[in-house]
């Protein structure tokens, strides 16, 4: 299957990266190379683009797509949480811009074998990096009811989280839950019929929660943002595209903290904590997709772009 991925908020991201032809850039979530292609095409022979992704299919697709740029592009298979250390190993001391396009790619959703979709009957997988042994099937069959409840509640904010977790644990006592359709039926039974009529597919929230937990998506984001800001050259920019409120909240809070890290009580006349601002938030409100983009790609609907600029 061809690796297809619509580059969300493409023009907005490129504009906010302030690309310098001789600059060094990092695409932390390479995917099919959509954003990267347009960054690389704006670089001179002195410029360089690094791309990281943990998905082997993405690495393969991006390598083909970016091959025309030759050694102007370096592709690394790894989770973006390790990007800074991997670039330091290569002798890179800082970059002029970083882009993160979070969440799951269209290819991962549309390729049924990957087990991200609730629309096809396939084994429960959902791994972004298939080198890791743990799958969504392991979580569903082996985690305690309390753990499953917390995953669904915390990562999807589903008000039926407790009941879904209970139904999963009751069902697996009879037989292992191995496929997406088996899980769909269990979730359906846990949500009142009246509530199933609104808010889209009843499995949507649970699948999102399992995927986030399995791939440690929020932890990776939380643990990476400070390091990315520190790795930016003066005036460099970090662009983060999120797809749900939890990711957006983490990004917004982090940017705010890096802009104003002072921990002194408000009544103090002067700052004594010694925390120094690392730069400024460029987007007071997130940048949203245009009407044109929404008409072309409905998956852009929940996308938000936030931008931070390192102090010059």
SULQUI-V105119 format. One record per backbone hydrogen bond with DSSP energy under -1.0 kcal/mol. CO is the residue of the C=O (numbers start at 1). NH is the residue of the N-H. If there is no record, write none. Layout:
BEGIN
<<CO/NH> <CO/NH>>
END
This chain:
BEGIN
<<2/4> <6/8> <9/13> <10/14> <11/15> <12/16> <13/17> <20/23> <21/44> <23/48> <24/96> <25/50> <26/99> <27/52> <30/33> <33/37> <34/38> <35/39> <36/40> <37/41> <39/42> <40/43> <48/25> <49/74> <50/27> <51/76> <52/30> <55/59> <56/60> <57/61> <58/62> <59/63> <60/64> <61/65> <62/66> <66/69> <67/70> <69/72> <70/73> <72/49> <74/51> <76/53> <79/82> <80/83> <82/86> <83/87> <84/88> <85/89> <87/92> <88/91> <95/233> <96/237> <97/26> <98/239> <99/28> <100/241> <105/109> <106/110> <107/111> <110/112> <111/114> <112/115> <114/126> <120/122> <122/180> <124/137> <125/136> <129/132> <135/139> <136/140> <137/141> <138/142> <139/143> <144/148> <145/149> <146/150> <147/151> <148/152> <149/153> <150/154> <151/155> <152/156> <152/158> <153/157> <158/161> <160/164> <161/165> <162/166> <163/167> <164/168> <165/169> <166/170> <167/171> <168/172> <171/174> <171/175> <178/124> <179/183> <180/184> <181/185> <182/186> <183/187> <184/188> <185/189> <186/190> <192/196> <201/204> <203/207> <204/208> <205/209> <206/210> <207/211> <208/212> <209/213> <210/214> <211/215> <212/217> <216/220> <217/221> <218/222> <219/223> <221/225> <224/228> <225/229> <226/230> <227/231> <231/95> <233/236> <236/310> <237/98> <238/308> <239/100> <240/306> <241/102> <242/304> <244/248> <245/249> <246/250> <247/251> <248/252> <249/253> <250/254> <251/255> <252/256> <253/257> <254/258> <255/259> <256/260> <258/278> <265/268> <278/311> <280/309> <287/305> <290/294> <291/295> <292/296> <293/297> <297/300> <298/301> <300/303> <304/242> <305/287> <306/240> <307/282> <307/283> <308/238> <309/280>>
END
